[in-house]
């Protein structure tokens, strides 16, 4: 008889020692680090009061330390996920069911691809998924979801019978460029000229850009960025997800993984873009400004990120969710993956039919967009 594997629930990431968590997560992805989860939870951003109740699943190894972790939240809504299931919730409610709370495995407010099964012991992936399924069924939850799964882990979810969903983002890929001009030579002549014109326009009229990391980022910078974040967030999704305290904690705990691009007019900070630094990727997250300067958004969020990635040997830049305007700036359409466990057979069948049709449209759309991209043909 196979050994029984027991999973426990942790209601706050800080209940696990940072070294033990990171031994499962690895060091490559900043969003999977213990410090990032504690910044979210200690700041009051991802807590029960905001509809994000932590229920992290942990399986301990023979040494008594975590060997597998699945970061999870009980969600009372579908905000801050970037994989939209509002239609599913409406359909389930109309059928007389209760969609919320649901189980959500992700990094809150972060549409960045990464492992959703943090495995120091690679053999425990199926057991961790079984624990998530048991938690869903035993508590009569409508469903469990894992979003922005790294492609290498998709087969684990598929083998467990979770429904696989495909969506897309726009990522910049470093094809061994030595300089930004090397990257531009890969583009058509018209697109090269357009990008050069945008960069010149963004930095005209005395505007300068600083790239800050580590101790160079001060509370003055976070105060300015908080203002930008509040403005952008209120216009995009109604209520910004992150508290002001989150940014202070991020600066205290992860400053060396932060790249903050700020634009100044003289001494005044007028715009900013926040990135997190991974071992092989630069992840763009938030942007905002106090002045509407043509092309400054593209400069801070896309071109400065590409420049930095080339200079620092990163393989790609992930610029966040949505945004077909990224295509003209050299970012390629890239599939992203999520997985969904739905215990009710009728509801599962309906969602499976929807996903089959959606998948065909998404794959076709990626192929079309890639063909329309700015790169020279042949």
Steps between C-alpha positions, in 0.01 A plus 500: 500500500631843409595729787232750597598860430361764734466866407450781749353847454700812582301820549790740450825462306700617802400180683762334279867597541629701206784255428259205504255672264775607261652151499176393332456810281857539375657840442422570135155661520469799737122460531538150648731614778388485862566874530255586223216302657567652842504848346153431357363351821672721761394815313133407510484468121431124473301414813152378585370855527581567136359167381837320500507259795833309499466122514844385387531122471819344633635144493793440732793277415665233712722771648194680638546795266267598211568288194211638293293818522199612299423868565121527517234752592131468573348764273166673555519669156698475175687830515878525465546171314525602130348171385135583474233260624217746568287326237547167674399656832186650347401171339553302821299753700213495250495121531445536873858441612738708710821576308679680783705431694725319257858376538760702308864397456697801379710795603239764584468790256787361292444371145850354473573141403653282770483171685176449690632182659815593693682169517815425694396138448393468137306179571238687706329695220208259461456479878484876529232516229310224678506709818361801311223283357416360845490851646260605225267201536499479880410868532241485220682765294385542141848471352876534532717700260872532431594791276809598300657156535850452363470271193713225660235449769194497274531122439471439877164678510388335177585153629297570814196580284496876546363694201773692318434851374719694257526877480771737376734774608770698322861417594823638360757232418875564500643342187857556613498877443807693619333841487159659451609589145564129435140435597380777268683344204271197534197722430365630173634840394166671567475361854864591576434859404178512700670376818790742465253784454303393808814485715614842386154645563471351848827653616462841341424815696755433773367167625756257642470136610662329799513126560508429873549183702609400848579775748461766231120463534379720786166578661490814286493279192232275650288803593514621141435155358205446737338812356548365147374153598189645665415704192554216251327244721189709559461552126566138400328287759320736736692435820875443515583160645822576684530709816761772548666281763564232236747721316690588816527131590608415145778758530607363837490131411564474125669821388770311310230326294329831413574714195319835519513719190416862579467796265585846625440849375773680689477387866135392469411132446222497239470129416612157613500133397553215746678179394617196693824327411512124442800283423409478130214747464407860577137525606318827432217572744365850560523840338361847562562867438400849608550651154373374167823492297472337156682164478631516859298190592669304219842629599480415869306173477632342180817656359679555831409143597645364176813711541553373854431136407757510219763668718440253784468178300134421559328263257166680490280780627146424614302822482186391682148430382326608180617784277514427126686832461805311631515309171631801306770547767656158441305296755379168361166328569569216743259236636425491872336213685257447786338187644156451653358229725117484492341220705145535362483286185243709318677828571835344406359381167367846415832666586693237304291572189560872541876452542527283189346773284697775674830312462458474124434874473794592724750282311381640169526853638857448618603374158339798327654754737844344466471529122405866533792580732769760432783257427654475154366205307741221422 
